[in-house]
Amino acid sequence: MATVADRVFNFSAGPAVLPLAVLERARDELLSLPGVGMSVLEISHRSKAFDEILERTLADLGSLIGLGDDHELVLLQGGASLQFAMVPLNLLSGQSAAANYILTGTWGKSGLKEAMRIGPTHIAWDGEQTGYDRLPAPTDIGLSKNPSFVHITSNETI
């Protein structure tokens, strides 16, 4: 069994190191959810047990981020590349107002490239001249009139 002293630090852009207690609880409950007799990997996504897990997840996450009753939380699969298509497909498709992009590096440029396939876009700020070494000051951002949405990647990991 691993101990805290055996654990390595992970400073990569992807998944983070989890506390040992979290990993141990996941291990202990992986084979059989308490009161269910099956693993979470085995239960139906239409079951009462799954509904309870989903409802608790949404409630806990909503509470953590201070989500009001006038908003809904949606959990979606897919990483950044999928989101780069999903956002403009839902918020830009058929719109005349441009999506505004604040380009802070590779991920921002990838998002812009995808949006350009779907509708009008506007570069509100581009950090390429300074090697993407900073986020812009609010006064440096030049938004278009009534943008359909504004995209910024504050955590460029490439």
Helices and strands as residue ranges (DSSP letters): G 4-6, H 20-30, H 48-65, H 80-91, E 99-103, H 106-116, E 121-126, G 128-130, G 138-140, E 149-152
